[in-house]
Amino acid sequence: MKKIPFYVLALIALAFIFPVSATAISQKLAGYIYSETAGWISLSCANTNSCDNISYGVLQDEAGKLSGYGYSQEVGWINFNPNFGGVSLNTDGSFSGWVYPQTQTWLRLESAKIISATELQNSVESLQSAMKNDSSDLPSQSTMSLLDSLCKKFFSASQCAW
């Protein structure tokens, strides 16, 4: 019988003591995305300061694929990596793919982009300022509808009376 050299045994032992794992690094997403069907979708419990009560979030792996759950007041929990679906975050920051909301059928996320809470609040404040100054640079009706829902997310209904 052939003897196994000591260094081979030592390497095998070290492999059991210090196993090497190749785990993909995931990045937590923050902010919101908007869908006409689902409304505002929170990508992290940090957005709503609810992590102490319920921890949720959407993760992005190195290939851009998303997993985890987001939350919308309109449709509830949204699975970003459902069976037969899934979403990727493209290099330009836009989404592509399908998610599965809790209260309805498949939802396609195309060209949606992440918007931080600060950006949302700044947009609302800019619109409020333009409305007060009776500016001629008012946005289109669809943009006004979006900003109206945004305003109600951050301010009281009386502050959003255009």
C-alpha positions, 0 to 999 in steps of 0.5 A: 500500500502506498503511503500518503505524504504528510503534506497532503494529509495536512492540507486535507485537515486544514480544509476541514478546519478552515473551509473556504466558501464562495458566497456571493456578496449581496447589496441591500437596496434602499429607497422607493420605486413607483408603479402605476399598479402597485403605487409606491414600493418600499425596498427596505424597512429602513425607509419606513423606520419599521425594522424593529417591528418587521424587517424586510428588504430587497437585496441585489447580488453581483449579477444584478439579480434581486431577491427579498421582499418590498412593501406597498400599501396598495398591494402588500408584500412583493416578492422580488424573486418569485418562481418563474419570475424575478427582477434584475437591476440594470447597470443604468439603474432601471429594473427589468423583470416580473415580481409577484405582489401579495394581493394580485397577479404578476407585476412587470417592472420595466424602466422603474428607477430607485428614488431615495426618500430625500429625492422624493421629498425634494420633488414635492417641495419643488412642486409646492414652491412652483404651485405657490409661485404660479409658475408656468413650468408646471409638469404634465397631468401624469407627473402631477398625479405621481407627485400628488401621491408622493406628496401625500406620502410625506405631507398631510393632505392639506399640504397637498391641495394643489 
